[in-house]
Amino acid sequence: MAGMLQGKTALITGGGSGIGRATSLLFAREGARVAVADMSEDSAKATVGMINAAGGQAMSILVDVTSAAQVQAMIDTTVAAFGRLDCAYNNAGIAGYQVGASGKRTAEWSEDAFDRMIAVNLKGVWLCMKSELEQMVKQGGGSIVNTASIAGLVGLQTSSAYVASKHGVVGLTKTAALEYAGDNIRVNAVCPGYIETPMTRDTMSRRGAELMAQVPFHRMGKPEEIAEMVCWFCSDRASYVSGSAYNVDGGYMAT
Ligand SMILES: NC(=O)c1ccc[n+]([C@@H]2O[C@H](COP(=O)([O-])OP(=O)(O)OC[C@H]3O[C@@H](n4cnc5c(N)ncnc54)[C@H](O)[C@@H]3O)[C@@H](O)[C@H]2O)c1
């Protein structure tokens, strides 16, 4: 039986770890050729190794999504290798502790920490979308998915700039969906709840019990559970879906 993404080409940022790795593996299993992009070259190569070992087709790309030139080169490399770009998953991102803002309330964030968070999580997504949209307009269509978060839909204490960046990602998603509907390009966002990845280890070690008490399923999600949503968004089965920000969160947003 043909996979959900049979014959498609895909690019995934942050593909070296967590949600991006799980999505890269699923996309390949569903028949896509996958460009795995990450600022950690070793991690991206490790994901590619897993895909190739399982009989899939993938290549790694080193990228820092905060650099417009590197992002454009990433798209050019993908298109040169695969011929076109059907699915783009803009997923690379960082958490507060990675900019030294762990546990800090809004007024306690440093300007540097705020700027770095916005540069990676918001501007990085926009830079990727910009190059991807240009390519997809040229080739006559495509599907883009951005990783937002439940933090893109509600406030979360001590996550000020992270929350702002993810609300921004939802805004970019909705706007581009409107603007490019006539170009046969669908743009959606996935909003994960608390997912078991290297990103959440720090927070969970400090506040795990408190946070899981707020999740109706009383457990973290697995990266594979996010990958399923992204795969569906990118597949032709979601042909009438654009501009949505869909939460995959164990019921968190229903509380
Ligand atoms: N884990 C969660 O609970 C959770 C919840 C909601 C949203 N998210 C979002 O999901 C996405 C993936 O997170 P994850 O949990 O898999 O984290 P992760 O830390 O496991 O993976 C993130 C990956 O992004 C890469 N990356 C970071 N900065 C980059 C840059 N400037 N350029 C290129 N690559 C870069 C890292 O090298 C890493 O491989 C992020 O956008 C995150 O904000 C995660």
The ligand as an ORCA input file, in Angstrom:
! r2SCAN-3c Opt
* xyz 0 1
  N       8.851     19.449     23.622
  C       7.742     20.103     23.880
  O       7.077     19.892     24.894
  C       7.253     21.152     22.916
  C       5.967     21.692     23.126
  C       5.478     22.645     22.251
  C       6.250     23.074     21.187
  N       7.506     22.547     21.022
  C       8.277     23.035     19.883
  O       8.638     21.926     19.077
  C       9.807     22.249     18.344
  C      10.799     21.112     18.486
  O      11.141     20.990     19.845
  P      11.663     19.645     20.528
  O      10.907     19.495     21.769
  O      11.720     18.564     19.545
  O      13.128     20.150     20.939
  P      14.593     19.565     20.719
  O      15.459     20.455     21.531
  O      14.607     18.110     20.948
  O      14.857     19.828     19.163
  C      15.039     21.095     18.631
  C      15.995     21.000     17.476
  O      16.085     22.294     16.863
  C      17.440     22.550     16.564
  N      17.682     23.988     16.524
  C      17.656     24.862     17.566
  N      17.976     26.097     17.153
  C      18.206     26.009     15.816
  C      18.586     26.940     14.828
  N      18.829     28.232     15.129
  N      18.726     26.521     13.556
  C      18.520     25.214     13.236
  N      18.175     24.284     14.135
  C      18.017     24.679     15.411
  C      18.224     21.875     17.668
  O      19.572     21.639     17.283
  C      17.413     20.614     17.896
  O      17.881     19.539     17.098
  C      10.286     23.585     18.887
  O       9.860     24.624     18.010
  C       9.576     23.707     20.209
  O       9.398     25.040     20.614
  C       8.016     21.597     21.852
*
